[in-house]
Amino acid sequence: MRIKLGIIGAHDTVKKIVEVAEEFNDKVDIFPHSYEYKEETLELLNKCQDKVDVIIFSGHVPYFIAKFANAIKKPAVYIPRVGTSILKAFWEINSDGIDCRRISIDSVKENSVDEITKELNITIERLYVISYEENISYDELAERHYKLWKDNKINAAVVGLTKTYERLKKLGVPVYKLMPTTFLIREYINKAIYEASVKKIKATQVAIKIVKIKNRNSNMSSEYEFLKIKNKLEKALIEYTKNILGSVFPLGRDEYLIFATRGAIDNELNTSEFQKHVEIEGDLGITFASGIGYGNTVYNAEFNARIALDYAMKKDYSCLYVVDQQGTISGPISNGSDELLTYELAATDKKVQLIADKLNISPAYVSKIMAIIQKTCKNTFDAEELSNYLGVSTRSARRILNTIVDGGYGEVIAKESKAKTGRPRQIFEIKI
């Protein structure tokens, strides 16, 4: 099973990755795409993505440009500048006879530098770690290093971006490029091959999708009208099933079972084809629920699809949920939905189980709350807001929040009244 490996990044780093990747020519076909400026990342990704199984980004900068644009549709990894990369830079500084106890560095975390200096028994006098900020230009980053050098605060600069390196070189600053070492590159090529192989294996898993009509419009005055609606829905489902090379079977009056493979359904979900084919609820006056289940057997796939369908049935709009063979649930997926969450249905994480046991609440709630915090990038909520995310009543959400506070995993950080009378709104900070 050969893997098509895409490589995206700065030209000098891509060249080195390709050289190492040639060691794997019995396993991979290489598709390199190099840029002169990081702003070209998305253009290269669009050219590369449909041709490959997995993508290696040369570093965190192109990777996060693609990730923040929500443009990555294939398995992807990036080669971090840690360990041997930092060690190599220090070695080069020392070999050039420059005092490495006063330096500036970007593209890495301070603790990564601390680990290396301790290993080398170097006492750092002045270390300036310049954090990479989104949208910062090459010249702006170079200017920060240059100012430190001009003010005699550093003896050398260590940078992660090629254009910044070239700019500082022209300014006469002793500058060193953080390059991934052969060891790191080889490690992440192996990781990329593994990611792609797992994806290919998963693609052959059994997938079952159950689609169910949830309501009948009050205007459906006769059986004939309902049959007309069913016929339109069936036509849409048949077209969808044809696209995924699957089979569709009616179950009773208002339910349909679709058999396919995980790879085919995943591809359709990524391109929103399912929504295109069943986007007829407005015309028909109906809402539907859909559950997708993945498994190694038909039984497991249908079992998971039923769990997913139960979640979709609780929503008052058309949507679908997905449950995989490991019990991870994702949803709701719907037109214009921005509330998609992914979390574990069962407590497999020791931290989740520990918190759930201590608070005496469901591990699924703990896992879902952790997913909400990650999704929203915040950990402060009022009861009404959390109730919407959890799909429970405001009263239940308030009880869960109070339980979290009583258990030592949160606190009330503010109270505000929406009106002069009535209960003040409490803002809870969750520390899970």
Buried (B, 14 or more C-beta within 10 A) or exposed (E): EEBBBBBBBBEBBBBBBBEBBEEBEEBBBBBBBBBEEBEBBBEBBEEBBEEBBBBBBBBBBBBBBBBEEEEBBBBBBBBBBBBBBBBBBBBBBEEEEBEBBBBBBBBBBEEBBEBBBEEEEBEEEEBBBBEBEEEBBBEEBBBBBBEBBEEEEBBBBBBBBBBBBBBBBEBEBBBBBBBBBBEBBBBBBEBBBBBBBEBBEBBEBBBBBBBBBBBEEEEBEEEEBBEEBBEBBBEBBBEBBEBBEBEBEEEEEBBBBBBBBBBBBBBBBEEEBBBBBBEBBEEBBBBBBBBBBBBEEEEBBBBBBBBBBEBBBEBEBBBBBBBBBEBBBBBBBBBEBEBBBBBBBEBEBEEBBEBBEEBEBEBBBBBBBBBBBEBBEEBBBBBEBBBEBBBBEBEBBBBBBBBBBEBEBBEEEEEEEEEEEEEEBBBBBBEB
